[in-house]
Amino acid sequence: MKTLLAAATIAFMGQSAQSLTLNFDTVPTIGDVDEWSEQGFSGDLVSLLFDGRPEINGPGGALSGIANIFSDRLFTAQSMDLTANGGFNFDSEGNDLADRVPYASLRFEGFRDGALVAAAEIATAVTFTSFTYVFSPAFSLLDQLRISTPYDAIGPNGEFCIDCSTILFDSLTVDVEGPAPVPLPASGMLLLSGVVGAIAVARRRRR
């Protein structure tokens, strides 16, 4: 009896956060007008070098420098796999640099109801390097995650970038919030107890 009552109460209480990983396998290639969607998420993502690997480029690159991921439910970003490079490739006079200069070539921004609630930026390696980025707790309860590489970055000595950063990403792990818990009111508990009691009486009569 107690088990039945507890199970019914849990059913009324709603669902907790669900962990899932977005693999981006259906991200369209450049030139495709279809919007990506997966497991309740969607966005303006495209791939160029590899199918199923969304990509953004720095200034002068073939793709946009911004990618947005949206969800109708609030989510907390946990981690993302990336392959990236970024480094200034011209000096202040417009001459090629013999060695690229690292800069903060990767930005993450989290939004809720259109307001910026979290931000982080890192300098990737100047040559292609794969790594897993772990988001800070600030990236919690979002409805939009933006990944970008800056177009207006200038180095301390006037260095700048032309097609000098490429960011590919995959396997975004998030915790998605379920429906808001709906506590069962006192009258509901009485009704539920009455239903369970009626079932018990019926069982005794059958015996």
C-alpha positions in Angstrom: 0.0 0.0 0.0 2.7 2.5 1.0 4.6 1.6 -2.2 1.6 2.3 -4.4 1.0 5.6 -2.6 4.6 6.7 -3.0 4.7 5.8 -6.7 1.6 7.8 -7.3 3.0 10.8 -5.4 6.3 10.7 -7.4 4.3 10.6 -10.7 2.6 13.9 -9.6 5.9 15.5 -8.6 7.3 15.8 -12.2 10.7 14.9 -13.5 14.3 16.0 -12.5 17.2 17.0 -14.8 18.1 14.6 -17.5 21.7 14.3 -18.8 22.2 13.9 -22.5 24.9 14.4 -25.2 24.4 16.2 -28.5 26.4 14.5 -31.2 25.6 17.0 -34.1 25.4 14.1 -36.6 22.7 15.9 -38.6 24.4 19.3 -38.9 24.0 20.4 -42.5 27.0 21.2 -44.7 27.8 24.7 -45.9 25.2 25.9 -48.5 22.4 23.7 -47.0 19.4 25.8 -45.8 18.1 23.2 -43.3 18.4 24.2 -39.6 20.0 21.6 -37.3 17.9 20.1 -34.6 18.5 17.3 -32.1 16.9 16.1 -28.9 14.9 19.3 -28.4 17.9 21.6 -29.4 18.3 23.6 -32.6 20.7 26.2 -34.0 22.4 27.9 -36.9 25.2 25.4 -37.2 27.0 24.3 -40.4 29.9 22.0 -41.1 32.7 22.4 -43.7 35.7 20.2 -43.2 33.9 17.2 -41.6 30.3 16.0 -41.7 28.7 16.2 -38.3 31.4 18.5 -36.9 30.0 22.1 -36.7 32.6 24.7 -37.4 33.2 28.5 -37.1 36.0 30.5 -38.6 37.9 33.7 -37.8 37.7 36.8 -40.1 38.2 35.9 -43.8 37.2 32.3 -43.3 34.5 30.4 -45.3 32.1 30.3 -42.4 30.6 32.6 -39.8 32.4 33.3 -36.5 29.4 32.6 -34.4 27.3 29.5 -33.7 24.2 29.4 -31.5 22.5 26.5 -29.8 18.9 27.0 -28.5 16.6 24.9 -26.3 13.0 25.3 -25.3 13.9 23.8 -21.9 16.5 25.2 -19.5 19.8 23.3 -19.6 23.2 23.3 -17.9 26.3 23.0 -20.1 28.7 20.4 -18.7 31.4 19.8 -21.4 32.2 19.9 -25.1 34.8 18.3 -27.3 36.7 20.7 -29.6 39.4 20.7 -32.2 40.7 24.2 -32.7 43.5 26.5 -33.6 43.9 30.3 -33.4 46.8 32.7 -33.5 47.5 36.2 -35.0 49.2 35.8 -38.3 49.9 39.4 -39.3 51.9 42.1 -37.6 50.7 45.8 -37.3 52.3 46.6 -40.7 50.4 43.8 -42.4 53.4 41.5 -42.8 53.1 37.7 -42.3 54.3 36.6 -38.9 56.9 33.8 -38.9 55.2 32.4 -35.8 51.6 32.8 -34.9 50.8 34.7 -31.7 48.2 33.0 -29.4 45.1 35.0 -28.4 41.7 34.4 -26.9 40.3 32.8 -30.0 37.4 30.9 -28.4 34.4 32.4 -26.5 31.5 30.8 -24.8 28.4 32.8 -23.8 25.3 31.6 -22.0 21.9 33.3 -22.2 18.6 33.0 -20.3 15.6 34.9 -21.6 17.8 37.0 -23.9 20.1 38.1 -21.0 23.8 37.2 -20.8 24.4 35.2 -17.6 27.8 33.5 -18.2 30.9 34.1 -20.4 34.3 32.6 -20.8 37.1 32.8 -23.3 40.3 30.8 -23.8 43.4 30.9 -26.1 43.5 27.7 -28.2 46.8 26.3 -29.5 48.1 28.0 -32.6 48.1 24.5 -34.3 45.1 22.2 -34.4 44.6 20.6 -31.0 41.8 18.5 -29.7 40.6 18.8 -26.1 37.5 18.7 -23.9 36.3 22.0 -22.4 34.5 21.8 -19.1 32.1 24.6 -18.4 32.0 26.4 -15.1 28.9 26.3 -12.9 28.0 29.7 -14.2 26.7 28.0 -17.4 23.6 26.8 -15.6 19.9 27.0 -16.5 20.5 28.4 -20.0 18.2 28.5 -23.0 21.0 29.5 -25.4 24.7 28.8 -25.7 26.8 30.8 -28.1 30.2 29.7 -29.4 32.3 32.3 -31.2 35.7 33.4 -32.4 36.3 37.1 -32.3 36.6 39.2 -35.5 38.0 42.3 -33.9 40.9 41.0 -31.8 44.1 43.0 -31.8 47.3 41.9 -30.2 49.4 44.0 -27.7 51.8 45.0 -30.6 49.1 45.5 -33.2 49.0 41.9 -34.4 45.8 40.9 -36.1 44.1 38.0 -37.7 42.9 37.0 -41.2 41.4 33.6 -41.5 43.6 32.5 -38.5 41.2 30.6 -36.3 39.1 27.5 -36.9 36.9 25.9 -34.2 35.2 22.5 -34.7 33.1 21.1 -31.9 31.3 17.9 -31.0 29.7 16.0 -28.1 28.1 18.7 -26.1 27.0 17.2 -22.8 24.2 19.0 -20.9 21.8 18.5 -18.1 18.3 19.4 -19.3 15.6 20.4 -16.8 12.4 18.5 -16.8 8.9 19.9 -16.3 8.8 22.0 -13.1 7.8 19.9 -10.1 4.1 20.2 -9.2 3.6 19.4 -5.5 0.5 17.5 -4.9 -1.9 19.7 -2.8 -3.4 18.5 0.5 -6.8 17.8 -1.2 -5.1 15.8 -3.9 -3.3 13.7 -1.3 -6.7 13.0 0.5 -8.2 12.0 -2.9 -5.2 9.8 -3.7 -5.4 8.1 -0.3 -9.1 7.5 -0.8 -8.5 5.8 -4.2 -5.8 3.6 -2.8 -8.0 2.7 0.2 -10.9 1.8 -2.2 -8.5 -0.5 -4.1 -7.4 -2.2 -0.9 -11.1 -2.8 0.2 -11.9 -4.3 -3.2 -9.0 -6.7 -3.0 -10.1 -7.9 0.5 -13.7 -8.6 -0.8 -12.3 -10.7 -3.6 -10.5 -12.9 -1.1 
